[in-house]
Amino acid sequence: MARNKGLMSENLKEEIAKELGVYEQVKHEGWGSVSSKDCGSMVAKAIEIANRKA
């Protein structure tokens, strides 16, 4: 089964990463360096933003 890539725009991911304080890490080391805890926090924040817009 193909994975759905790009469910969250790069701009949104960067905005959330900045808000959570992991953007510099992403900028220097890439998305693969972000901890699973921080990724979970990013998903939770994206859901919160989506719910506000709905």
ABEGO torsion letter per residue (X at the ends): XBBBBGABBAAAAAAAAAAAGAAAAAAAAEAAABBAAAAAAAAAAAAAAAAAAX
